[in-house]
Amino acid sequence: VQLVESGGGLVQPGGSLRLSCAASGFTFTSYYMSWVRQAPGKGLEWVSDIKGDGSTTFYVDSVKGRFTISRDNAKNTLYLQIDSLKHEDTSLYYCARRGSMWTFDTWGQGTQVTVSS
């Protein structure tokens, strides 16, 4: 089981990025998938979830209207479109597989998003 994120980078406030997470080693459609972030010096913050078939999504209030989670089950890939970036979005962004409503059982290595002018 493996998750590999990509797409992070340095972007100016107001800019956009699309993060990707390539999944392998398991039946991708069977799992809710998530994005979780960690800002410098802070704890983990859940950002968004998407159901296995892509029909249902959830977001933390601070990103609603700016972030869009999606998945391409034919490519076993999870995405996070991030628009209208703010300084406070600077974080290491992890892709994670939901083990249960309350847990994540697999993590990627993370991709860094830095918002700076």
Backbone as CSV, one residue per row, in Angstrom:
resi,resn,N_x,N_y,N_z,CA_x,CA_y,CA_z,C_x,C_y,C_z
1,VAL,0.859,-1.185,0.000,0.000,0.000,0.000,0.897,1.236,0.000
2,GLN,0.655,2.140,-0.944,1.508,3.313,-1.058,0.704,4.508,-1.536
3,LEU,1.041,5.670,-0.972,0.468,6.945,-1.399,1.626,7.896,-1.676
4,VAL,1.631,8.523,-2.836,2.717,9.425,-3.217,2.128,10.749,-3.685
5,GLU,2.407,11.799,-2.913,1.898,13.130,-3.241,2.867,13.871,-4.161
6,SER,2.312,14.822,-4.891,3.105,15.721,-5.724,2.309,16.997,-5.961
7,GLY,2.997,18.018,-6.504,2.297,19.228,-6.908,2.473,20.420,-6.006
8,GLY,3.143,20.253,-4.880,3.365,21.386,-3.998,4.360,22.367,-4.587
9,GLY,4.504,23.502,-3.910,5.467,24.491,-4.372,5.301,25.812,-3.668
10,LEU,6.023,26.802,-4.179,5.980,28.166,-3.660,5.027,28.972,-4.544
11,VAL,4.065,29.624,-3.935,3.068,30.374,-4.702,2.743,31.666,-3.978
12,GLN,2.389,32.688,-4.726,2.023,33.977,-4.138,0.607,33.929,-3.572
13,PRO,0.319,34.774,-2.594,-1.059,34.856,-2.097,-2.037,35.110,-3.241
14,GLY,-3.161,34.419,-3.184,-4.148,34.532,-4.253,-3.953,33.542,-5.380
15,GLY,-2.841,32.853,-5.377,-2.530,31.898,-6.425,-3.225,30.563,-6.230
16,SER,-2.886,29.625,-7.129,-3.520,28.301,-7.121,-2.477,27.200,-7.300
17,LEU,-2.833,26.046,-6.819,-2.032,24.832,-7.012,-2.986,23.654,-7.106
18,ARG,-2.537,22.598,-7.763,-3.275,21.336,-7.721,-2.341,20.258,-7.197
19,LEU,-2.702,19.691,-6.073,-1.950,18.590,-5.490,-2.508,17.269,-6.015
20,SER,-1.614,16.310,-6.190,-2.013,14.974,-6.628,-1.495,13.937,-5.649
21,CYS,-2.179,12.818,-5.598,-1.761,11.703,-4.750,-2.010,10.410,-5.518
22,ALA,-0.938,9.745,-5.899,-1.043,8.483,-6.618,-1.098,7.336,-5.622
23,ALA,-2.151,6.532,-5.725,-2.359,5.424,-4.800,-2.057,4.097,-5.486
24,SER,-1.512,3.153,-4.732,-1.251,1.831,-5.275,-1.294,0.787,-4.165
25,GLY,-1.540,-0.450,-4.575,-1.491,-1.552,-3.627,-2.782,-1.877,-2.914
26,PHE,-3.857,-1.178,-3.259,-5.148,-1.472,-2.641,-6.266,-1.065,-3.602
27,THR,-7.483,-1.487,-3.275,-8.634,-1.168,-4.114,-9.087,0.252,-3.799
28,PHE,-8.661,1.165,-4.627,-8.806,2.598,-4.371,-10.269,2.993,-4.141
29,THR,-11.164,2.448,-4.937,-12.566,2.847,-4.866,-13.246,2.421,-3.570
30,SER,-12.627,1.534,-2.831,-13.239,1.024,-1.602,-13.052,1.943,-0.399
31,TYR,-12.274,2.997,-0.575,-11.897,3.823,0.569,-12.244,5.298,0.390
32,TYR,-12.745,5.884,1.509,-12.689,7.325,1.614,-11.207,7.708,1.610
33,MET,-10.919,8.839,0.983,-9.568,9.390,0.996,-9.601,10.813,1.547
34,SER,-8.462,11.230,2.081,-8.417,12.506,2.793,-7.172,13.296,2.456
35,TRP,-7.262,14.593,2.698,-6.093,15.467,2.745,-6.002,16.017,4.172
36,VAL,-4.792,15.983,4.691,-4.490,16.471,6.037,-3.256,17.352,5.916
37,ARG,-3.205,18.442,6.659,-2.048,19.332,6.553,-1.454,19.617,7.927
38,GLN,-0.203,20.040,7.889,0.494,20.416,9.109,1.294,21.678,8.859
39,ALA,0.889,22.743,9.496,1.601,24.009,9.383,2.854,23.974,10.252
40,PRO,3.836,24.813,9.939,5.077,24.823,10.724,4.806,25.030,12.210
41,GLY,5.319,24.130,13.033,5.183,24.258,14.471,3.818,23.931,15.030
42,LYS,2.909,23.408,14.200,1.554,23.098,14.647,1.227,21.629,14.437
43,GLY,0.068,21.224,14.963,-0.360,19.850,14.830,-1.038,19.565,13.496
44,LEU,-1.435,18.329,13.310,-2.117,17.935,12.094,-3.529,18.526,12.055
45,GLU,-3.938,18.950,10.874,-5.279,19.487,10.669,-5.924,18.755,9.504
46,TRP,-7.050,18.090,9.761,-7.811,17.476,8.673,-8.360,18.582,7.767
47,VAL,-8.264,18.370,6.447,-8.688,19.377,5.480,-9.945,18.947,4.721
48,SER,-9.930,17.714,4.194,-11.028,17.312,3.323,-11.089,15.801,3.182
49,ASP,-12.290,15.289,2.926,-12.538,13.881,2.643,-13.345,13.744,1.361
50,ILE,-13.178,12.589,0.718,-14.026,12.255,-0.426,-14.371,10.772,-0.365
51,LYS,-15.620,10.483,-0.632,-16.091,9.104,-0.632,-15.467,8.316,-1.783
52,GLY,-15.486,7.007,-1.682,-14.844,6.159,-2.660,-15.296,6.366,-4.098
53,ASP,-16.586,6.620,-4.267,-17.106,6.831,-5.625,-17.083,8.297,-6.044
54,GLY,-16.567,9.151,-5.177,-16.460,10.581,-5.480,-17.734,11.366,-5.326
55,SER,-18.783,10.740,-4.840,-20.099,11.386,-4.808,-20.282,12.354,-3.651
56,THR,-19.467,12.220,-2.613,-19.647,13.030,-1.402,-18.309,13.577,-0.954
57,THR,-18.305,14.857,-0.591,-17.079,15.500,-0.125,-17.349,16.277,1.166
58,PHE,-16.297,16.480,1.926,-16.369,17.208,3.180,-15.136,18.106,3.287
59,TYR,-15.316,19.263,3.919,-14.209,20.215,4.065,-14.226,20.841,5.458
60,VAL,-13.045,21.172,5.939,-12.953,22.011,7.125,-13.428,23.401,6.735
61,ASP,-14.050,24.105,7.680,-14.666,25.393,7.354,-13.686,26.387,6.736
62,SER,-12.435,26.360,7.187,-11.464,27.369,6.751,-11.099,27.277,5.273
63,VAL,-11.431,26.176,4.616,-11.062,26.029,3.198,-12.279,25.945,2.283
64,LYS,-13.468,25.938,2.848,-14.668,25.824,2.014,-14.738,26.977,1.016
65,GLY,-15.032,26.649,-0.220,-15.105,27.653,-1.280,-13.779,27.926,-1.955
66,ARG,-12.677,27.460,-1.374,-11.340,27.684,-1.974,-10.668,26.385,-2.390
67,PHE,-10.942,25.308,-1.684,-10.331,24.009,-1.978,-11.378,23.079,-2.579
68,THR,-10.936,22.241,-3.505,-11.823,21.243,-4.102,-11.110,19.903,-4.153
69,ILE,-11.683,18.927,-3.472,-11.132,17.573,-3.508,-11.832,16.790,-4.616
70,SER,-11.066,15.951,-5.296,-11.647,15.109,-6.337,-10.789,13.862,-6.478
71,ARG,-11.279,12.920,-7.244,-10.521,11.686,-7.471,-10.824,11.162,-8.857
72,ASP,-9.821,10.505,-9.439,-9.980,9.811,-10.714,-9.741,8.343,-10.415
73,ASN,-10.807,7.590,-10.267,-10.673,6.192,-9.866,-10.074,5.323,-10.972
74,ALA,-10.165,5.748,-12.204,-9.529,5.015,-13.292,-8.004,5.119,-13.219
75,LYS,-7.530,6.216,-12.616,-6.089,6.437,-12.491,-5.582,6.232,-11.062
76,ASN,-6.482,5.836,-10.154,-6.110,5.653,-8.736,-5.409,6.898,-8.188
77,THR,-5.975,8.040,-8.476,-5.350,9.305,-8.100,-6.348,10.218,-7.405
78,LEU,-5.871,10.816,-6.328,-6.620,11.795,-5.546,-6.043,13.179,-5.840
79,TYR,-6.916,14.189,-5.859,-6.480,15.550,-6.149,-6.982,16.524,-5.086
80,LEU,-6.270,17.640,-4.964,-6.756,18.763,-4.177,-6.437,20.035,-4.959
81,GLN,-7.471,20.673,-5.484,-7.314,21.954,-6.154,-7.405,23.040,-5.089
82,ILE,-6.366,23.855,-5.015,-6.296,24.896,-3.991,-6.282,26.244,-4.693
83,ASP,-7.289,27.046,-4.461,-7.395,28.369,-5.072,-7.380,29.453,-3.986
84,SER,-7.147,30.686,-4.417,-7.160,31.832,-3.494,-6.301,31.563,-2.261
85,LEU,-5.084,31.113,-2.521,-4.201,30.722,-1.420,-3.900,31.882,-0.482
86,LYS,-3.818,31.557,0.809,-3.506,32.522,1.856,-2.225,32.095,2.564
87,HIS,-1.594,33.050,3.229,-0.376,32.719,3.974,-0.616,31.568,4.942
88,GLU,-1.790,31.570,5.555,-2.074,30.528,6.556,-2.314,29.144,5.963
89,ASP,-2.311,29.042,4.644,-2.389,27.727,3.999,-1.023,27.063,3.892
90,THR,0.036,27.790,4.228,1.385,27.215,4.196,1.444,26.012,5.129
91,SER,1.734,24.854,4.568,1.724,23.605,5.331,2.358,22.489,4.515
92,LEU,2.655,21.416,5.198,2.956,20.149,4.537,1.623,19.427,4.371
93,TYR,1.272,19.108,3.136,-0.014,18.488,2.834,0.166,16.995,2.607
94,TYR,-0.595,16.215,3.385,-0.533,14.767,3.298,-1.815,14.221,2.675
95,CYS,-1.646,13.216,1.873,-2.735,12.379,1.413,-2.838,11.209,2.395
96,ALA,-4.061,10.818,2.762,-4.220,9.736,3.724,-5.428,8.876,3.368
97,ARG,-5.340,7.611,3.682,-6.461,6.694,3.492,-7.224,6.571,4.788
98,ARG,-8.535,6.666,4.705,-9.377,6.506,5.896,-9.447,5.035,6.269
99,GLY,-9.067,4.753,7.553,-9.254,3.410,8.073,-10.620,3.256,8.709
100,SER,-11.118,4.365,9.256,-12.438,4.401,9.874,-12.859,5.864,9.913
101,MET,-14.018,6.135,10.482,-14.468,7.518,10.591,-13.468,8.378,11.369
102,TRP,-12.756,7.750,12.293,-11.893,8.507,13.198,-10.417,8.302,12.964
103,THR,-10.035,7.457,12.029,-8.617,7.153,11.874,-8.178,7.166,10.414
104,PHE,-6.870,7.345,10.254,-6.207,7.199,8.962,-5.233,6.035,9.096
105,ASP,-5.224,5.135,8.127,-4.348,3.971,8.285,-3.166,3.959,7.330
106,THR,-3.122,4.871,6.403,-2.000,4.960,5.478,-1.769,6.426,5.131
107,TRP,-0.494,6.819,5.088,-0.122,8.207,4.812,0.901,8.264,3.690
108,GLY,0.848,9.343,2.938,1.927,9.624,2.010,3.045,10.358,2.727
109,GLN,4.043,10.751,1.958,5.212,11.416,2.539,5.008,12.922,2.680
110,GLY,3.978,13.442,2.016,3.666,14.863,2.105,4.253,15.670,0.967
111,THR,3.595,16.781,0.656,4.103,17.732,-0.331,3.945,19.131,0.260
112,GLN,5.001,19.927,0.158,5.043,21.227,0.822,4.373,22.306,-0.031
113,VAL,3.481,23.048,0.596,2.888,24.230,-0.029,3.306,25.444,0.791
114,THR,3.958,26.385,0.127,4.403,27.607,0.785,3.786,28.806,0.076
115,VAL,3.069,29.624,0.832,2.429,30.807,0.275,3.201,32.031,0.761
116,SER,3.815,32.726,-0.173,4.649,33.863,0.196,4.764,34.827,-0.972
117,SER,4.807,36.114,-0.645,4.996,37.118,-1.685,6.469,37.485,-1.809
